[in-house]
Structures are given as structure tokens and as C-alpha cells.
Amino acid sequence: MPQPPLPPLPRRRTARRTPAAPARVTPRSPTAVLAAVLTSVLALGAAAPAGAAAPTGEAGNPYAGARGYVNPEWSARAAAEPGGEAVAGQPTAVWLDEIADIGGRGDAMGLRDHLDAALAQNAGLVQLVLYDLPGRDCERENPSGELGPAELDRYKREFVDPTAGILADPDYADLRIAAVVEPNSLPRLITNTGSAWNATFTCETVKENGAYVQGVGYALAELGALPNVHPYLDISHHGLLGWEENRDAAARLLYETAARADAVDLVRGVTTNVADYSVLHEEHFGADDTVNGVHVRQSRWVDWNPHVDEVPYALAFRDELVRLGFGRDLGVVVDTSRNGWGGPGRPAGPGPRNGSVDDYVDGSRLDRRISLGNWCNQDGAGLGERPAAAPEPGIDAYAWIKNPGISDGTGEPSPVDVRPHQPMCDPAYGRPPRGSSTPSGAVPGAPPAGEWFPAYFRMLLANAWPPLP
């Protein structure tokens, strides 16, 4: 029996325009899509009904009371792995990281296919990631985006406009769209430019020509004008922006970007830890601990950062954004797809206090990376908290924005790879952060970015925390 549509969420102001809906696009592979959708619907089990009203106090949170869309393509891959059926029914985000993803490449589903599948599932919420800025991934040695730093007009006309046009189709008016706008982009204009030790030519270029600021602002304005679309800006993670000078500079940049586009009131919230590994809360040590009179901020791992975990960082960043002028109902979504860190390496209690502060922190921390800056296919990672709406005060949702099992990239150069190899994806690679050589911590044998990595998915399952049944 069809379920009633979700009630509309309150908006801080009226949408400014509704683009005309373009002609419908025929799904790439109707039979395969339909079969995957039916499989996903059956896997949903006891998911929340699509028409459930938002709980008291959660007005404006698009995740509240909504059944999340299960991406059939990811779900089928997960279910095909041993033990993967335990999580194959979890909602994950749809990523648009090339223009071709909008219509669908080959037999892959396009945006309309996903929205139609969401309707077939009686889902109420679709998570969408826009990730195709000019000069994208500017901080990397080999930036992997399809658009050059000077192709802002293509980004607007060939990427954002078609996406907004599809989302404006009246057929999808009852779907809530949580749209993550260009994760990990604006923060890099703070950390990878100027006199920073890791400044890059590409980041300098997109800062100078305004490609990131204008691109993100345009996407916020076009998507946020649609009544059912709820844009989220990205604040990276505490290991990049936790220090006050980085956090405050990034907060000002986010506010100025939205204000320049007249979109401050259209931003629903912020996302943090997207495709990263930072834990929600460090359980065995805190930012104010001392060991033999030495503060933990002096440890190699913390390195004077006032934040040692993700939720306190995100809430502090949110408060700074509100102080600057964003609405007081600004929400936070934390990506928990790979921050579980279970398995045999998970500490059961605090580290020793009779040694150095480094011994204490390293023995306590749940995040087992070699360095907080390591981002590619990290060894020992596990699935984190399962997606949930309003799991703790101030948090709109825990969500699986990164699709678990999708490779971050490969460290193996190949002339036939569509996407360039990334040195940080090479297990043997070391780089000099603050004067020392740090291994990448990446798992060997990874395929190029965006491809399915079965061995990595199985590791995430084995190291899930909370553990899987």
C-alpha cells in the first residue's frame, strides 16, 4: 500500500525559483535497475515509515522520520560479499563526481534512475554528493577531477544546472534531498595555500581565480532554491581544521561563500568526516588529560589540536558558523561509514600513565591510523555506527556518505587508468609532515578510485564497531 508523502520541512525563507523540469531520461539498464531495487526494498526490513512525522525538537532535520534510500548498486555489491548481507540494506549516498554520472555511464544508474528507485522503495530521503569542482582534489599530488581549474562555467552549466533541473521535477517533490556540496574543497583553500608546508599550485590557482568559492556558492543557491533540497556544506574533519586558527579561518570562508551567493539561509547544515576515519568520541582519553604533568596536546598524535575526536569538533565549528550569521538550527551530519576501528587492535581502556604522553595517547586512541592526515584505504578501519537520525544532541544524523568498499584510489601508476594514481594510496609511500617521514597506512592492491574493492569491504565488515551480529 503506498505510504503518504513526508511532511514538508520548515525553511528559513521561501525558495527563489523552481527550474523547469527537463525531458525525462530513459534508465540505462531497466531490467537490472528494477531487480536491484526490488532486492533493496526487501532488505529494508524494519526501516522507519516514509511518512512518519518529525520527532519533537527535530523540525528542519531532513533525516528525522525519513526512510533513507538504499543505493541498489552499492547494496548488490555488499550483499555479494561474505557477511555483507548484514549491512546491504543500509542507506548510502549517491555520488556525482563527473558530469556523466548525472545521466549514467554505461549500465550505471543516473540521477533520475536513483530518484525513481527511491520512489519505488517508498524512501523519503536521498543523500546526494556533488563532487566535481574545477580543479577538484587540489591538495593531491595528482588531482583527479575531470574539470580543469579554469572550467567554472562548465561546472555551472553542465554539472550543477542539469542536477538542479532533475531535482526540480515535480515527480520528486515528496523526496527530501540531503545534498552534500563539494566535500573537502573549501577547507583546502585554508590548509593548502600560502605559506603552508603542503601548499600546492592547483590550490593556489583555484583560490586566486575563485573557482571553489564561486562554484560552491552557485551550487548552494541553485539547489537550495528547491523546497525539498537541503544543502550541507563540508567542514572536513578535526585532523585538518581542529586547530583554532584553521577552524576560524575556514568558518569565515564558508560564511563568506554562502553570503556572496545570497544562500546563507538556504544552508541546512554541515557535514564532517566525509570519506574519512575520525572516531565520533575518543572513549579512553580526552583533550584535557595530562600525563606526569605533560598535556596530551603535546603528544605527536594530537599535536596541539584542541580536538581529539569528531563530534566535539563539529559542534564547535557549528557554533562558530552560527556566531558568524548562519541560522541557530544549523545541523551536523557525521560520516560514520569507516570510523568504527573495531577488531583486535581496538584498545579496551586507557594507555599507560607511567610512561610518556605519547605512550598514553597511542595506547588509548581508538583511531589507529599512523597519522591523522592519512586518507587512502586505511588499514585496520571498520564500519562505524549504522546510519541513524538525531543520534545525539546537535547531530542531524550519522550517515554512510562514503559507500563502504569503494576504493579511495590506487598507488599503482598505469597509463590506462582513467583516474590518476595517488602516491598516498601506495602502502610504501612516505611523506614529510612537519619534518618526519610517515607511511601512508594504505591497504595494498587497491583498484582506482571509485571502483569496488572487495578485500577492503571484507576488512571493514570484520572490524565493524559496534560489531555486526
Secondary structure, 3 states (H helix, E strand, C coil): CCCCCCCCCCCCCCCCCCCCCCCCCCCCCHHHHHHHHHHHHHHCCCCCCCCCCCCCCCCCCCCCCCCECCCHHHHHHHHCCCCHHHCCCCCECEEECCCHHHHCCCCCCCHHHHHHHHHHCCCCEEEEEECCCCCCCCCCCCCCCCCCCCCHHHHHHHHHHHHHHHHCCHHHCCCEEEEEECCCCCCHHHHCCCCCCCCCHHHHHHHHHCHHHHHHHHHHHHHHCCCCEEEEEECCCHHHHCCHHHHHHHHHHHHHHHHHCCCHHHCCEEEECCCCCCCCCCCCCCCCCEECCEEHHHCCCCCCCCCCCHHHHHHHHHHHHHHHCCCCCCEEEEECCCCCCCCCCCCCCCCCCCCCHHHHHHHHCCCCCCCCCCCCCECCCCCCCCCEECCCCCCCEEEECCCCCECCCCCCCCCCCCCCCCHHHCCCCEECHHHCCEECCECCCCCCCCCECHHHHHHHHHCCCCCCC
